[in-house]
Amino acid sequence: MSADAGSSTPLDRAAILNIVKEQLAEILEKTPSDISETDSFTEMGADSLALIELVEALEEKLATYVPGFHIDDEDLENLGCVNDAVDYVAAKLQSA
C-alpha cells in the first residue's frame, strides 16, 4: 500500500496513467512502455471484453485509494483511448 492510500491527497495524473498502462499491458500481454497515452484501445487490439477486464482491474486497484471506486458501464463507450481512461479516472477520484 502506498503512502497516498487513505490520505486526502488524490493520485496525480502521472500515477493514474501508470496504473492504467500497467493494467492494460497485463490484459493485452504488452509492456507498459509499449502503451502511449494517445493509443486508442481499438488500435491496440482491445475488444469489449478487454475493456471490461480493464474496468474490473482499475476498480480493484483504485479501491485501495477510494473505497468502492466504480466505473459506470454506460461510461465505457466514451473511453476510446488511454488518455480518455486517465481523464475519466482522475475526474472520478476528484469527485470522490
C-alpha positions as CSV (number, residue, x, y, z in Angstrom):
1,M,0.0,0.0,0.0
2,S,1.4,3.4,-0.9
3,A,1.7,6.4,1.3
4,D,-1.2,8.0,-0.6
5,A,-3.6,5.3,0.4
6,G,-6.2,6.5,2.8
7,S,-4.9,10.1,2.7
8,S,-6.7,13.1,1.4
9,T,-4.1,13.6,-1.3
10,P,-5.5,12.1,-4.6
11,L,-3.4,10.3,-7.0
12,D,-1.8,12.6,-9.5
13,R,-2.4,12.2,-13.3
14,A,1.0,10.6,-13.8
15,A,0.2,7.9,-11.2
16,I,-3.2,7.3,-12.7
17,L,-1.6,6.9,-16.2
18,N,0.9,4.4,-14.8
19,I,-1.9,2.4,-13.2
20,V,-3.9,2.4,-16.5
21,K,-0.9,1.4,-18.5
22,E,0.1,-1.4,-16.1
23,Q,-3.3,-2.9,-16.0
24,L,-3.8,-2.6,-19.8
25,A,-0.4,-4.1,-20.5
26,E,-1.2,-7.1,-18.4
27,I,-4.5,-7.7,-20.2
28,L,-3.1,-7.2,-23.7
29,E,0.2,-9.0,-22.9
30,K,2.3,-6.0,-23.7
31,T,4.8,-4.0,-21.7
32,P,3.6,-0.6,-20.2
33,S,6.3,1.1,-22.3
34,D,4.6,-0.2,-25.4
35,I,1.5,1.8,-24.5
36,S,1.2,5.5,-25.2
37,E,-1.3,7.9,-23.7
38,T,-2.7,8.6,-27.1
39,D,-3.1,5.0,-28.2
40,S,-6.7,4.0,-29.0
41,F,-8.0,0.9,-27.4
42,T,-9.1,-0.4,-30.8
43,E,-5.7,0.1,-32.4
44,M,-4.1,-1.8,-29.6
45,G,-6.4,-4.7,-30.2
46,A,-8.6,-4.2,-27.1
47,D,-12.1,-5.5,-27.7
48,S,-15.1,-5.0,-25.5
49,L,-14.1,-7.9,-23.2
50,A,-10.6,-6.5,-22.8
51,L,-12.2,-3.1,-21.8
52,I,-14.4,-4.9,-19.2
53,E,-11.3,-6.6,-17.8
54,L,-9.6,-3.2,-17.7
55,V,-12.5,-1.7,-15.8
56,E,-12.6,-4.5,-13.3
57,A,-8.8,-4.3,-12.8
58,L,-9.0,-0.5,-12.3
59,E,-11.9,-0.8,-9.9
60,E,-9.9,-3.3,-7.8
61,K,-6.7,-1.3,-7.9
62,L,-8.2,2.1,-7.2
63,A,-10.5,0.8,-4.4
64,T,-7.3,0.9,-2.2
65,Y,-7.4,4.7,-2.6
66,V,-11.1,5.3,-2.8
67,P,-13.2,2.5,-1.2
68,G,-16.0,1.4,-3.5
69,F,-14.4,3.1,-6.6
70,H,-16.6,2.2,-9.6
71,I,-16.7,2.9,-13.3
72,D,-20.2,3.0,-14.7
73,D,-20.9,0.6,-17.6
74,E,-22.6,3.5,-19.6
75,D,-19.3,5.4,-19.5
76,L,-17.4,2.7,-21.3
77,E,-18.5,3.8,-24.7
78,N,-16.9,7.2,-24.1
79,L,-13.5,5.7,-23.4
80,G,-11.7,5.4,-26.7
81,C,-8.1,5.7,-25.7
82,V,-5.7,5.6,-22.8
83,N,-6.0,9.4,-22.3
84,D,-9.8,9.1,-22.1
85,A,-9.5,6.5,-19.3
86,V,-6.9,8.5,-17.4
87,D,-9.1,11.7,-17.6
88,Y,-12.2,9.7,-16.5
89,V,-10.4,8.1,-13.5
90,A,-8.9,11.4,-12.5
91,A,-12.3,13.1,-12.6
92,K,-14.0,10.3,-10.6
93,L,-11.2,10.3,-8.0
94,Q,-11.5,14.1,-7.6
95,S,-15.3,13.9,-7.1
96,A,-15.0,11.1,-4.6
